[in-house]
Amino acid sequence: MTDSYRLSEIAAHLGGRVLGDAGVRISQIATLEKAQPDQISFLTNSKYRAQLASTQAGAVILGEADADATGLPRIISDNAYAYFARVSALLNPLPEAKPGIHPGAFIGAGAAIDATASIAATAVIGEGARIGAYSVVGAGCCIGANVVIGSHARLYPRVVIYHGCVIGDNLIAHSGAVIGSDGFGFAMDAGRWIKIQQIGRVVIGNDVEIGANTTIDRGALDDTVIEDGVKLDNQIQVAHNVRIGAHTAIAGCVGIAGSTTIGRYCRIGGSAGILGHLQIADHVEIAAFTLIGKSIREAGSYAAIFPFSRSEDWRKNTVHLRHLDELVQRVKTLEQELKAINLKN
């Protein structure tokens, strides 16, 4: 059951400035529309400002600009959205895992598991693997030989980490994530594909989250590297030898081809595609469904999305696009002819 806190206690834990009745007791967080008197809500988008007048919330979280927008008890923060996230974590802590190794887990020879770690039934820990303090390995996880996992990691059921990979502290890996699978490397010889052995690792920094069914391939020769604070959504493909810079966030279904480097603090929208061997600068934003076919050297926002239209219009426009280069050349020719005529006159 969620613990309850007085508004003053929340501010004591998380900071912020309390206005109104600081003794209001809060047990959960909710939207302005659905909140009840024992719940706290938040305003981070101006289009919901009108709901402040009708909300039943016992208290609200507001930014400095909205400090006087309601008479409800409230906490004022410089970053109301981040404050909401912290309050949600305070009111909804993860369940504590019982330390120890379940009798139904398999532990390989030479594996070192901290006494405070929790290993669930049917988990497999490979030979020589190391699991750090307070880490949780869920049911059905498979940790390969000589894998290193830091402290306070949480692996949900059926996460797979291949041999030799190195994971930092505070990893969250959701079910179905695969870390260290072979990169897609083949050489054609006499009409047949020859597999190129993938002998690199995946090296992951601290405070990384990996979504469900996301795959991160090991390097072909050097390592695939995920730096500190990276957040990966569900069903992302990270190919071999990719490097993702610190605190970059990538939404679901993005595909990143091999040997591409993505900078720090980038944001990549869902279903974007990034071709291989490219360089993406720090602080780049890429819109959903955008295809990146060449390196991006400067920070900024980039998009290449063809707007949807009725099918018959799309077909007509597609025909015209096929002839776009021809049309450009014709326009250039006409411009030259007009220029020549003007010179004669």
N, C-alpha and C positions, 0 to 999 in steps of 0.2 A: 504493500500500500504506500502511496506517495506521502512523504512527510509534508507537514504544513509549516509555514513560516509567517511571522508578522512582516509587514512591509519594511519595518526598521531593521529586522534581521536579514532580509534579503539585501538591503543596501549595505549592511555591515559586512556581509560576505563578498559582495560584488562591486561595491562602490555606487556612485550615483547620488542624486539629490532627491530627497523625499519632500513632496508637497502634499498637504492634507493630512488625513488621519493615518499616522504611521503604525497604528496598532491593528489595522485590518489584517486578518489572517488569510493566507493564500495557500491553497493545496494543489493547484494545477494551473496551466497556461492554456489559453484558448483564443480563438478569433474574436474580434469585436462583435460579430453577429451572433455567435454561439455561446459566449462566455456567461458564466453564472456568478452569483455574488461571492463565492469562495475561490474565484479564479481571477488571474491577472491576464490582461490582453495587451496589445501593442499597436502602435500606428507607425508604419514605416513607408507607406505609400499614400500620397495625397488623395488619391481617388476614393479612399475609404474614410476620409476625414468626417463625412456626414454621419457615419455610423457611431461616432463618439457621442452624439446626442441621445442615441437610443440604446446603447450597449448596457447590459445588465452586469458587466464586469465589476468586481469589487475594487479593482485598481487597474491602472494602465501604465505602460512604458512609453515615454515620449522623448523626442529630441528637443533640444533647447529651443528651436524655432516654434514648437508647439506647446511650450510649457504652460501657457495660459489658455489653451484651447478647450479645456474642460475643468469642472470643479471636482471631479472624482479624485480620490487619493491616487497619487502618481509618483513614479520614479523618473527623474529627468537624467538623460545620458547624452553624451556627445555622439554616440553611435547606438541608436535605439535598436537596430537590427542585431548587432553583435550582442547587445545586452539581453535581448530576447533569447538568443541562442544560449547564453550563459544561465539564464533563469530556467530555461527548459532542461538543461543538464542538471541543475541543482535539484529541481523537483522530480526528475526522472533518472536517477542514477542507474547505471547498469547493475544487474544482479551480481552479487559477489560469488565467485567460483570457489569451491572448496579445494584447498591445496591438496596435492597428491596425485598419484597415478592410479587410474582405475584398473582393476585386475583384468579387465577385458582389453586393455591396450597392449600393443607389442612394442617393446623397447629393444633396439639393436645393441649389439656389443659396443661398449665404449661411449655410449651416449651419456651426456651430462645434463641433467635436468635439475634446475634449482628447486629446493625444497618447498618454496612458496608457489611454484607453478602448478597448473591444473591440467591434467591429461585425461581426456574423456575416453569412454569405452570405444573400441574398434579403431582408435587412432594408431598410426604406425609411425614410429620414430626411428629413422635409419641409423646405421652404425656411425659413431663419432659425431652425431649431431649435438648441438648445444642449445638449450632452451633457457632463457633468462628469467629473472625474478618476476613473479606475479603474472607471468604470461599464461594464456588460456588457449589450449589446443582442443578444438571441438571434435565431436564424434565423426569418425570416418576420415579425418584429415590424414594426409600422407606426407611426411617430412623426410626428404631424401638424406642420403649419407652425407655427413660433414656439413650439413646446413647449420648456419649460425642465426639464431633469433634472439634479439635483445630483450629488454625488460618490458613488462606491461603490454605485450602484444596480445591481440585477441583474434584468433582464427576461428571463424564460424565453421559449422560442419562441412566436410568434404572439400576443404581447401587443399591444394596440392602444391608443394614446393619441391622442385627437383634438386638433385644433388649439388652441393657446393655453393649454393646461393647464400648471400649474406643479407640479413634483415636487421634494421636498426630498432630503436625503442619505439613503443607506442604504435606499432602497426595495427591497423584494422583491416582484415581481409575477409570479405563476405563469401558466402557459399559459392562453390564452383570456380573460384579464382584459381588460375594456374600460373605459377611463377617459375620460370626457368625451362619451359618446354623448348624444343629445338627450333631455331630459326629456320626460315624457308630458304635453304641454300642448296642448289643443285648445279652441276656442270654437264652440258651436253657433250657426249662423245659417241661417235659412230651411231647416231640415231637413238641413243638411250641416255636417260638421266643418271648421273652419278651423284650420290648424296655427299655433300660436304659436311664433315663432322663439325658440330657446333661446340667448341671447346671453351668458350667464354662462360661467364656467370651472369646472374642478375644481382646487382648490388643496390639495395634500397636503404635510404636514409631514415631519419627519425620522423615521427608524426605523419606518416603516410597512410592514406586510406585507399583501398582497392575494392571496387564494386563487384557485384556478383557476376560470375562468368566472364570476367575480364582476363585476358591472357597477356603475359609479358614474356617474350622469347629471350632465351639466353643469347649471348653474343657468339658470333662465329669464331672470332679470335680474341678480340677485346671484350670487355663487359658491356652489357646493357645497364644503364645507370638511371635510377629514379632518385632525385635529390630530396632533401628535407622538405616536409610540409606539402608534398604534392597530393592532390585529391583526384582520383580517377573514378569515374562513374561506372555503371554496369556495361558489360559487353563491348569493351574497348579492346582493340588489337594493337599492341606495341611490339613492333618487329625487332629483329636482332640489331644490336649495336646502337639503338636509339638512346639518346640522353635527354631527360626531361628536367628542366631547371627548377630550382626551389620555389615552392608555393604556387606553382602552376596548377590550374584546375581545368579538367577536361570532361565534357559531358558525354553521355552515352553514345555508343555505336560509332565513335570516331575510329578511323584506321590510320595508323602511322607506319609508313614503310621504313625499311631498314636504313640505318646509318644517318638518320636525320637527328639534328640537335635542336631542341626547343628551349627557349630562354626561360628566365625567371619571371614569375608573376604574370604569366600568359593566361589567357582565358580562351578556350576553344569550344565552340558550340557543337551540339549534337550532330552526328552523322557527317561531320567534316572529314575530308580526306587530305592527307599530307603525303606527297610523294617522297621517294627516298633520296638520301644524300643531300638534303637541304639544310639550310641554317635559318632558324627563326629567332629574331632578336628578342631581348627582354621586353616586357610590357606590351605584348602584341595581343590584340583581341581578334578572333576569327569567328565570323558568323556561322550559324548552323548551315549545314549542307554545302559549305564552300569547299571547292577543290583548290588546294595550294600546289601549284606546279613549278614554282621557282622560289628561291630563297627570299625571305623578307628581312631587310637590313635595318629598318627603322621601326621604332615603336609606333603604335597607332592601331586603328580599327580597320579590318579588311573584310570584304564580302564579295562573293561572286555567285549570286543566286538568281536564276532565271525565274521571273514571277510566273505563277500559274495563270492559266487562262482556259477558256472553253476549248475543248479538244479540236474543233474545226479551226479555231483561230491559231492554236498552237501549231497545227500541221502546216497552215499557210506560212506562218512566221518561220518555221523550221526550213521550209523550202527557200525562203529569202536568205536566211543565214548561210545556206550552202553556197550562195552566189555573192556573199558579202565582199570577198576580195575582188571579184570581177567588177562589182559595182564601184568599189573604191577606185580601181584603176580607171574606170570610165569617167568618174567624177574628176580625177586628176587630169585626164586628157581634155575634158571640157574646160577646166580652169585654165590650162595652158593655151587652149584655142581662144578663150575669151581675153586672156592677157595679151595675146598677139594682136587681136582685133583692136583692143584699146590702145595699144602702142601705135598702130597705124592711124588711128583717129587723133 
